[in-house]
Amino acid sequence: MSALVLDDFTVRVGDEALLGGVSLELAEGRTHAVIGERGSSKTVLLRCLAGMWPEGADVDGTLRADGLDLVSLTARQRLAARRERLLYLPPSGREALNPVERIDQHFLDVCSVRAGWTDSRRRVRRESLLAEAAAALTKLGIADPERVLASIPDELSGGMRKRALIAMALLLKPAVLAADDPTSGLDVTISRQILDLLAEMQGAEGFTLVIATQDLGIVAHYASTITVLKSGTVVEHTDPVSFFAHPASDTGAAMLARARV
């Protein structure tokens, strides 16, 4: 069964085509990699998978995510879908987290969105919500979740901020998680820990994971399928064995040649 289906999906802003006629089917409950050079529109594609195309963009074609026809939905309906089923994980905690708000407040906001609670209901449930947040952080390998919850984002390392974002995302129990360059700015050891945690949680929760990256090591180790983008167009869609044996696109071949140097 396909969790994501795109058919001639196009996104234009003015005269510029950000995505041009993308057609893909990505299986449910698997990990899919989107690769390409800088400027290939990987981020645009991942944001669109969560219904987050640019305001005022002209959108055509088909994009079905977890059974929803996103193109036919209003902006408000797409926002509701993001709260319940489709999540975009940005590459940096700095851009996703309020710099003057403690991490515990971020978790309270996320849990309230998940449950649709009012402010008064959230105040009543505060203690249990924070216990749930601490448990989620512990599952992601954080030994001192209370300290993390009491911190503002800039008091945490990049790896800690990334873990906090992932924990918030997983508390929403998404059907589709689009992770944009989830290891950006992290060293090799932390990167592998983050990806292993994502893979472990995906296996436990069964969501569909789409990762945008330029790191072919990530692709080789974690992906079930590989989509190669060039200037917003799919130039190759294949499995890892075929890609690493003989990439079918010039973009894929160039990326693989650099990775082997």
N, C-alpha and C positions, 0 to 999 in steps of 0.2 A: 504494500500500500504506500502511496506517495504522500508525504507530509507537505511537500511544496511542489507546486506545478506552475511553471511560467510558460506562456505561449505568445511569442512575438511581443514580449513586454518591452515597452519603450517609455523612457522618461526624457522629456525635453524641457529646457529652461531657455526661453527665447529661441535663438537660432542654434543653440548648442544641444546636441544629443548626449545626455549623460549615460544612458543605456540605450542600445540600439537593437531592437528585435531579439531579446534574450528568450530562448526556449530551453527549458530544463525540467526534469523531474527528479526530485530528491527523495529517497526512501525514508519512511518513518523509522525513528528510533536508531538511526545510524549517524556517523560523523562524516561530514562532507567538508572538503577543503576548497576554498576559492583562492587562486593564486594569480599573480600578474605583476607587472612592473608598477612603479609609482605612477599615479595618474591613470590607472587602468579602470577606475571606478569600482574597485572592490568594496570600499566603504559605502558608496551609493547603493550597490546591490544589497549589502547586508542590512542597511537601514530600511530599504524597501521591503525586505522580507518581514519586517515588523510593522509595515505600513507607514514608514517615516520618510516619505519622499519630500523634496523641498516644497515649501509653500509656494503656490502659484505655478507649479510645474504642470506641464501637459503630460498626462499619463494615458497610454493606450495599451491594448492587448489584454492578456489574462495573467493574473497572479492570484492563485489560490493557496492559502496557508492554513493548515489544519482544518480544511473544509470551508474556510471563509473566502469569499470572492472579494479581495481587498479593494480592487479597482472600483467596485460598485458601492463601497461603503462611504459614508460621510467622514469628515475629519474626526467628529465626535465618536462615531462608531469605531473607527480605527484606534482611537485612544482607549476605548473600552476593551478592545481586543488585546492591546498591549498590556493592559492591567491584568488580564485574565489568562492569556494564552501565548502571546508572542512577545519575546523580549530581545532587545538589542543591548549588548554589553560593549560599551565604548572601550577604546584602547587604553585610556588613562583614567585613573580615579580622580585626578585633578579636574577633569572636565565634567565628571559625573556627580561629584560630591560637593555640597555647599561648604566652602572653606571655613565658615564661621560657625558651623553647626556640628555638634558632637555626633559621633557615629551611632550612639544609642538613639538619637532623635531620627536619624535616617532610617534605622530599623523600625521604629515606631510608625513612621510614615508608610513604609513598605507594607508592614503587617496590616495597617488600617486599610490600605488600598485593597489588599487581598480579601479582607473580610467585609469591606464596605461599611466599616464602623464610623459612627459619628464621633466628634471630639469627646463628648461626655462618656461614650462607651469605651473609647480608647483610654481615658483616664482611669476607669475602673479596672481595665485589663492590663495596665502598664507593667506590673510586676511579672505577670505570666508571659507577656510579650517579650520582655527583656530576657527572661529565662530561655525562651525559644530562640532568641537571637544568639545568646551565649552558646547554646547547644549547637546551632548551625555553624558558628565560628570554630567551635571545638572539632566538629566533623571535618573542617577544612584545615586542620593541623595547627590551630592557634592555641597555645597552651595557657595563655592568660587573657581570655576573652573579656573579662571585666575591665582590664586596662584599655583594651582596644575600644570597647564601647564608650569609655569615659574620655576618649581622645577626640580631638579635631583632626581632620585629614592630614594636615601638614605635620602633625606629630607622629605620623606613621610612615614606615618605609613604603616604597612602591609595591613590594610584594604583599605587605599587609593591607594596603588599600585595595589591591586587586582581589585578595581573598574576601575582604568585606563586601565588595561589589558582587562577587560570585555568590556569597552567602545570601545576600539580599535577593538576588535574582532567583536562586533556588527556593527560597521561602515562598515565592509566588507560584511555584510548581508549573513552569511553562510547558507548553507542548513543543515549542520551537525556541531555541536559544541561539541567536546570531552573535558570535563572539568575534569582535573586530580586533585582530592583532593582539590576542590576549597575553602575549609575552613581551610586549613592547616595553623597553626600558628596564628589563629584568635580566639578571645574570643567568647563566646556563642552568645552574642548580635550581634556582627559584623557578625558572621557566618550566623545567621538567616537573617540579612539584605541583605547580599550578595546573599543568595539563593532565598529569596523572589524577589529580583530584577531580578535575572536570570529567575525565573519562570514567572514574569510579562512580561519581554521582549520576552521570548519564546512564550507566549500567543499572544503577539502583532505581532511578526514577523513570527511565524509558523515554526521555525527551529526545527530539531531533536536534543535533548540534551542527551548526555551520560555522566554520572557522575561516576567517580571511587572514592570510599570512604570505610572507615571501620566504619563509624558512622551510626549505624542502625536507629538512630533518623531521619537523613536525608532521608534514604531510605523509612521509614514509611510515612513521610510527603510529599515527592515529587515524588517518583518513580511510574511509571506504570508497569514496569517489573523489575525483579531482576535476575542478572546472577552471580552465585557463581563460582569463579575460585580457583583452587588448582594446583599449580605447572604448570601453563600454560594450564590447561585443564578445560573445563566447567564440573562441577559436579552437577550443578542444574541451571535450568532456569524456573522461575515461576512468579506468581503475588504476590504482597505484602500480600494479605489476606491469601493465602495458605502458604507463607513462615513463617509469624508470628504465624500462627496456628500450623503448623507442618512442619518444614524444612525437605526436603527429603535427604539432604547430611549431613555427619558428620561435614564438615567444617561449613556449615550454622548453624547446631545445636549448635556447640561450640561457634560460634560468638554470637548467640542469648542468650545462657546461660550466657555468660559473661556480655552482655548488661543488663540482668535482675538482676544481683547481686547488 
